[in-house]
């Protein structure tokens, strides 16, 4: 290349000095190997943090939904409790309004005797007058009335004298403003802690993943058992649910683990557990009532409150089962779960019959108090005893012979004149 060509090249593509300066600066700005590794490590940590945050947000959302569901259940239970109290109050109020208000004790008792005489033609039975005071007490034979109700394997009959005496006493006490002071308050249906503490989330998620891998085959086996096992009696359901709970008890969180198995029959498993839980609760309540024993050394008020509390729990449990019998019974039948225990011919009927034992204990305790302390007649104790007898009579659809005998003993004390 001659001198002329070199001059032409230099004029066509000049290389400024600033370019050489920028190139040198760029070389200095390039990160070294250590800085690059730190940057990559920080990026990975940041991405890992985003994944953990996303998982925690999902878990938090699920927990919020669970809390909302539980709060809804609490609200529903409170509304049902208030509705039941309102219904009980209306029933009592309607009972008070059945007859004309009468402040005279003698007139009220005369009405009772007139009603008794009117029934003698149809149903002859020994009656107790105000002047009678026979030292020999014999249990009256239960007169056969047409109204009979079968509860389980036992039978009870309507006792009109219970309703008559109850209404007579409520008319006599209708002028008192505090006539309901001895009733006592309904015990709350439930008092449970619905929300627990949240565990450490990172360890929690790791444990769930571990359970999914380790128990995969066993859970598949449990799925087949839940889907194919059939039952002929509710006690078999209770046994199966107990075994199933034991098999799943090793999981760190049963719900979170089983959620990863799409074939898990959740609706049937929940129905089985619900039926077993309700049946077990009712059976335990029946055992508690049948094993109840009155303690003569216990104060009267405390003893009566203890019996009243048992009766309230019994009424609430039976009422709850009967309300859900329509819809829940259909769901149980769809899953081949026995539901005969929810009928009056099953466990529900046995529970209603067991309330007669509470009525006997209640009336015996009040009768004993009235016999030993005549001043107790001036209070509301008599009305309290008859009111409880009336409540159980309506709940059980009548009295059996033993309960009717105990009631007649209380009636003798109430309708007899106090000794002067």
Buried (B, 14 or more C-beta within 10 A) or exposed (E): EEEEEEEEEEEEEEEEEEEEEEEEEEEEEEEEEEEEEEEEEEEEEEEEEEEEEEEEEEBEEEEEEEEEEEEEEEEEBEEBBEEBEEEBEEEBEEBBEEBEEBEEEEEBBEBBBEBBEEBEEEEEEEBBEEEEEEEEEEEBEBBEBEEEBEBBEBEBBBBBBBBBBBBBBBBBBBEEEEBBEBBBEBBEBEEEEEEEEEEEEEEBBEBBEEBBEEBEEEBEEBBEEBEEBEBEEBBBBBEBBEEBEEBBEEBBBBEBBBBEBEEBBEEBBEBBBBBBEBBBBBBEBBEEBEEBEBEEEEEBEEBBBBBBBBBBBBBBBBBBBEEBBEEBBEBBEEBEBBBEBBBBBBBBBBBBBBBBBBBBBBBBBBBBBBEEEEEBBEEBBBBBBBBBBBBBBBBBBBBBEEBBBBBBBBBBBBBBEEEE
